[in-house]
């Protein structure tokens, strides 16, 4: 159970400072100490923005990842990183992301880097806020790899990645992390045409190393690369089967979908906690505290306060920092308005 009702949280990613994006394209010009300072400073900024907004739960903003999962491929042995986008012109979207060739058995001899990232967050974050780490699940991580004779389809690739992610989760808990989100948006995107029982089985085997040792959640959304969705934006195909996932909390994308299927949170709350996306990261409309308060009250018609948390729909890496910062502040202020009305402050 959460420490408090109507908790304010985030999915994981936060916008990168402009200088970090520039530095990432010229890393060969920096020394080892320079690079360490660059990352520390970027994480400090992400922490500062989140803490100033008043969030109950923060992350490191995934400032080392370039994307919520792209950097993880750099930790894998047995693959050749793609060198060029398959489509370079026209509107930016998912089909501009190339795939990686698998050349031998996939391993991660040095882990996936999240434990080190969390140790940095522990070092730099102030006391008094809950610290969370996010890790992509193996099915989502398999999406950028090309099948071959050894791994003939996506599920074979998933099975190869599953123990690597499972080991990484155990390392995170060993490093002191007590709040972990497993990002599996690919499961959300393909649940309408794949075997949902198979997805649940994959997920539960992935998290078995940490089940009961931390507050575990999963983020189910429909894609947000370049603020574009990729999947059928409909949760019905996932439930009730996804309630069998061994998690404490399920995150849902709601704001960008005009709160379609909001009654679903009642079904989830009967068994688990639910984090509702009440900030649209795809829109540059800045939700007011009053907007947020109305959305929180709408959620309370379906689920009790002690089962509810609130967050942006997805990570904020595809949103400009000025907008992300204001959206978070207004989200927290709106939640506080309702908590005051209910006597929960």
Buried (B, 14 or more C-beta within 10 A) or exposed (E): EBEBBBBBBBBBBBBBBEEBEEBBEEEEEEEEEEEEEBBBBBBBBBBBBBBEBBBBBBBBBBBBBBBBBEBBBEBBEBBEEBEEEEEEEEEBBEEBBBBBEBEEEBBBEEBBBBBBBBBBBEEBBEEEBBBBBBBBBBBBBBBBBBBEEBBEEBBBBBBBBBBBBBBBBBBBBEBEBBBBBBBBBBBBBBBBEBEBEBBBEBBBBBBEBBBEBBBBBBBBBBBBBEBBBBBBBBBEBBBEBBBBBBBBBBBBBBBBBEBEBBEBBBBBBEEBBBBBBBBBBBBEEBBEBEBBBBBBBBBBEBBEBBBBBBBBBBBBBBBEBEBBBBBBBBBBBBBBBBBEEBEBE
